[in-house]
Amino acid sequence: MRIVEVREITQPIASPIRNAYIDFSKMTASLVAVVTDVVRGGRPVVGYGFNSNGRYGQGGLIRERFRNRILEADPRSLLDDTCGNIDPAKVWAAMMQNEKPGGHGERSVAVGTLDMAVWDAVAKIEGKPLFRLLAERHGLEANPSVFVYAAGGYYYPGKGDEQLRAEMRGYLDRGYNVVKMKIGGASIEEDRRRVEAVLSEIGNQAQLAVDANGRFDLETGIAYAKMLRDYPLFWYEEVGDPLDYALQAALSEFYPGAMATGENLFSHQDARNLLRYGGMRPDRDWLQFDCALSYGLVEYLRTLEVLKQFGWSPSRCVPHGGHQMSLMIAAGLGLGGNESYPDLFQPYGGFPDGVRVENGRVTMPELPGIGFEGKSDLIKVMRELAA
């Protein structure tokens, strides 16, 4: 058993939307295919992966460093000694050869993208959904029912309160009971009006989370905290720079409700520093680490160990990204849920065809691997790469 080829293509996922920090008009993503010599149903088993939105495609790093390390390794050195399948941890170690510690930036996205594809291949070779494979390997009970929330509420040219309200109403009509909108891209007075418009629209049918995308300095973050604490929000997300742990810690003095952060932290070391110095509260706050941006599931398992050491439950993790990989991890390892993009970043976001949101939850189908084959628009693009 061996990996015979690794392919990558960088594709646009451009959209004329913006949050408080960036616009997505020139955004790209890397799509990868890890081809094995294992045959199932007359076809080679191929694992697929891609990076989450918000970080650009990593084709240069994948092609120049990480792909070659996989293909140049002794194939036997990448196998699991207990079952003969590919061992994602050994593939990860091969990719990270000759890499200095620290520098958890773009390379963590490249490795995370490839790691996703490796896990997809491993679960397909075993003929199991990844969430069941993970639960079995960790002695847990898999739960195919996963909480999901609808992320949207971006700033868009010409988008007023009525369009924002209609967008949020559309999410409720599709079964979501938690919705999220962006703040920080307008004045605090305008954002207050936008928040009140959404709350008026959703009433008691759903809860609202708000996301500042790391835009605020301490003074502005506190001003927003004082404004937002007037409302029954699901959470107040990523107030300031993701590495400014002192800022995050200070906010807890002004915002008694739930806060969320972590999507722009890319290693278990970063996660540990957040829990050490960020003032996060395990009884109410949420952690949003995204494996596709942070060295993949191999590293995410280390992050979960860090959480355990600090007394945090995996159920306080609701990953960023809106992709099926995090859904699989949530169902297999007991995370609190996952982000969802019902209308954005397609074909990468969303669920397999036929999966519906009911009362804020989805039930994962019994598809081998990550389940990409069940999403017709996505698997079409993936198979074109693997062909």
PyMOL commands that set and color helices and strands:
alter all, ss='L'
color gray80, all
select helices_A, chain A and resi 59-72+75-78+88-95+106-126+130-137+161-173+188-202+218-228+245-251+268-277+296-309+314-316+324-333+372-374+376-386
alter helices_A, ss='H'
color red, helices_A
select strands_A, chain A and resi 3-12+28-40+43-50+145-151+178-182+207-211+235-237+259-261+286-287+338-340+361-363
alter strands_A, ss='S'
color yellow, strands_A
deselect
rebuild
show_as cartoon
